[in-house]
Amino acid sequence: MMAQDHWISAFLEAQAAELGAARNTLLAYGRDLQDFDAWLTRREQGFDGVEKADVENYLVDCDAQGLSRATRARRLSAIKQLYRFAFEEGWRKDNPAIQISGPGRDKRLPKTLSEAEVDRLLEASRNYGRSPRDRARNTCLMEVLYATGMRVSELVSLPASAARGDPRMLLILGKGGKERMVPLSPPAREALGDWLRIRDEMEDERRSDNKPASKYLFVSHSAAGHLTRNRFYLLIKEIAVSAGVSPEKVTPHTLRHAFATHLLANGADLRSIQTLLGHADVATTEIYTHVLEARLSDLVLNHHPLAKDGPRKDTGRISSDGQ
């Protein structure tokens, strides 16, 4: 019998090499499959002997633990992909999970921010920081994030080369190594240019101290060489407090949601938003249609004559008795 850990490691290596799966995706797959492995081990089973009923029992156990529908759906997806890989490798003659329907995902709407709240965050970022350098960086981070709706990992790892030449469009390297172009607003381009000049001065100082140059726009002393996701997460909370916006509402991801919802509310179509966000499937983008529904509802309630209170003028309709 093949070792359990070899199943997982070989599967993850294939995902990374053949499909270009992102590091965070691989970590999530690994955690989910290790949990399934531990569950099987307690029952003295291995991956090679699993049947459909075993996977279903595992999902029932996950439900009993109180795991969310989204978590259970993700774990089933990982198991299905593991066995599809095992089938392709000839380790199994079937995929025991292929006919199992997932629990689906909760239809919760994403948290977002009003345009007024975003304006306050952007204004606060211009004045938040201990030095002009910090304030210029913070302004650039917030303006570019809201202007592009990019993921936080895409933002903090931006190369400085992407900002050269006062770009009208920003090239973003997304999930799975896929690239997309996103237009920049004038305020974002201005903030980007201001920060780039300061950043280049910092790089000149590094070179004069015989320190290696950095390719990143948001240089940091972290192991990655750029501002970390965790540090930006804390930073945006601090900016929210400064702006008088509840920090519980503000994360890098809510700025991404605000980008999408505000575009849709102002007339953008779903396909365009899908492209800008880098969603592989438009179904992922469709959750933002709640904004459009709210806008149409507001339109009817505020402008339809039958929705208004008080006496209405005779509209000239024919009465029921034909008079």
N, C-alpha and C positions, 0 to 999 in steps of 0.2 A: 504493500500500500504506500502511495506517495505521501510524503510528509505534508501535514496541513499547511505549515508556514511556506512551503515551496509553492503551493497552489496560489497563495495570496501574493507572494513576491513576484512570481512569474507573470501573474495577471497584471499587477501594477507596472511592471517593467514594460509589458506590451502596450499598456495604455499610454505610457509616457513616450515610448519610442514610435509607435505606429500612429497614434491619434493626437499626440502632442498635448495630452491632458495637463492642465495647470497643476501646480504643486498642491494648492489647497483642495482641489478635486481629488487628487491621489490620496491625500491625508484622510479625507472624508470616506473614500472607498475603503481604505485600510482599517479605519476605526469600525466601520459597519461590519466588515467581513471578519474582523477579529472578535467582535461580539457574537456573531453567528458561530464562529469556530468554538468559542468558549461554551456556548449553549450546547453544541454538538458533543463536545468533550465530556460535559457533565452527564451526557446520555451514552457515553462510550461509543460515539459514532464518528465517522470521518466524512469528508466532502464526497468521496467517491461512492459512498453507500446511501446518500440522501435520496429520498423519494418525495413526490409532491406533497404527501401528507405531512412530512417532516417540516417542510418550509411553511406550510399553513399553520402547523402547531407553533412554530417559532413566532410567526406573526401574531398569533393569539396571545402568546406569552408577552410579546412586546406591548400589546394592547393592555394586558392585565397590569403591566408595570406603569401604565399611565402615559406612555409615549405618544406624542402627537401624531396625527394622521400624516403630516408632512414627513416626520422622521421615519414612520413605518413604510411610507411609500418610497423614501430614499433607500432604505435598507433592502427592500424587495428589489429595487432597481439594481443595486450592487450585486445581489445574489444572482439575478437573471443574467447580468453581464459576465459574472464569474463563470457560470455554467455554459454560456454561449462560447466563451473563450475555451473552456475545457472540451467542449464538443469539437471545436475547430482544431484543437490540438490532438484530438483522438483519445483524450483521457476518459471521456464519457461517450456513450452512444446516444444519449438523449440530454435534454435540458429539463430537469424536473420542475423548474419554476416557470416555464414559458407560458403555461395556460392559467396561471394564477393572476386574478385581477387585483390590482392594488386598491388600497383604501381611499385613494384620491387625496386631494389636498384641501385644506381649509380655504374657503373663499373669502379670506379676510382682505380688506382693502389695505393697501400700503399706507403707512403714516406719511403725511406730507405737511408742507408749510404754505401759508398764504404768501402772496406776492409781497405784502407789506412786511411780513416777518423776514422774508429773504432780504428785502431792502435794508432792514435794520441790522441783519447779520453782516451784510456786505459793508455797510457804513462803519460798524463796530470794528471790523477787521482792519480798517485803515488806521485806526488809532490804538490797536491792541498790540503790545509788544514792548520789550524793554529798550529797544534801540531802533533807529531808522531801518536797519537791515531786517530786523524781525518784523516790523510793521509792513515793509515792502513785500517780504515773503508771504506773510499771512494774507495780505490783500490779493496777491497773485494766486495763492492756493484757492481762496474762496471764489474769486471771480472766474477762474478757469473751471473750477468744479461746477459751478452753477451754469456757466455758458455752454458746457459740453455734456454734462450729465454722465461723465465717465465714472467708472468704478474707482474706489479709493486706491486699490492696488495699481491701477493704470496711472492714476494721478501722481502718486509719490515716486513712481519709478520712471517718470518721463525723462527722456534724454534731453540734454541742453540743445542738441542739434535740432530738435523739433520746434524750438522757439526762435530760430535764427531768421532774420530777414523780415520781421514784422508780418508773420504769416496770417493770411485770411482763413486758412484751413489748418487744422491740427491733425497730424497723422498719429493715430492711437493704436498701440499693439494690444489687442484684447485676448480673450480666452482662446486657448488652443493655438496661439500664434497668429490669429486672424487680425488683419489690419483693417481699419476703417478711417474715413476722413470726416471730421466734424468741423463746421464753421465756427469761428470765434467772433464774439460780439466786440464792438469797439472798446468798451471798458476792459474786457478781458485782454485784448491785444495791448492796450496801454499798460495795464498792470504787469503783463508778461514782459514787455520791453523794459519797464522800470526795474523789475527784479533781475532780469538777465544782465543788465549793466552792472548792478551791484554784485551779482553772483560772479561775473567775470573778474571784477576787481578782487574778490576773495580768492579766486583761482590764481591770479597773478601773485598774491601774497603767499599762497601755498607753494607756488613754483620757486619763489625767491627763497623759501625755507627748505628747498629741495624735497618737497613733498609731492607725491604723484598726483597728476591731474585726475579729475573726476568727470565721468561722462554724464552724470545726472544733473538735472535742473535744480532739484532740491537736495543739495549735498548735506550729508550728515556724518557724524562719527560712528554711526551704527555699523554692525557687521556687514550689512547689505550695502553700505556706502551711500544710502539715501534716507530721507525721512521715513520712519517706519509708520505702518498703518496704525499701530497702537498710539504712537505719539500724536498723530494727526487727529485720531479719535478724541483724545484728551484735549487737544488744542481747540477743536471745534466746540467742545462743551464749554471751555473757558470763554470763547468768543460769544457764545450764546448768553452766558451770564452777563457779560459786558453789554450785550445788546438789549437786555431785558426780555429775552425770549426764554421760555422754559427749557432748560438743558435736557429734560426728559424727552422733548420732542425733536431734538437736534442731533443727528449723526451724519457722517458722510453719505450714508445711503438715503437719508431723508432729503438731502439736497439733490440726489439723483432722481428721486421720485418727484420732487418739486419741479425739476427741469422738465420731466415728461408731462406732468399734469398741467403745468402752465402753458406748455406748447399746445396741448390738446385743447385746453380751454380757450385758447386764442386762435383756433382754427386749423391747426396742423393735423394731417391725417396719420392714421396708425402705422401705415407702411413706412412713412418717413421717420417716425419716432422709433420704430423697430430698428431701422438702419442706424440711426444716431446712437441708440443705446447699445448696439451690438448684440441684440437678441437673435438667436438662431431661428426661433420660431415666433411668428406673429402672435400665437396664442399666449405667449408670455407677456406680450405688450398689451393684450386685450383687457387686462385688469384695470388699465387706466381709463377705460370707457365710462367708469363711474363718474368721471369729471364731466364728460359730455352729457350723460344722463341728467346730472344735477343742473347743468347749464340749460338744457331743454326744458326741464321742469320749472326752473326759475323763469324762463321766457314765457311759458304758458301762464303761470300763476301771476306774473306781474303785468302781462300785456293782453291776455285774452279778456274780452269784455265780460264773459260769464264768470270770471274769477274775481271780479272787483266787487267790493261791498257797496251797499247803499242803493238807492233807486236808480234804475237804468232808463235811459231814454227809449222811446218807441223806436225799434229798429226797422219797422215796416214789415215785419213778418206777418204772414197770414195767420189769423187766429184759428183755433180749433173748430169754430163754427163757420169758418169760411169768410167772415166779415173783415 
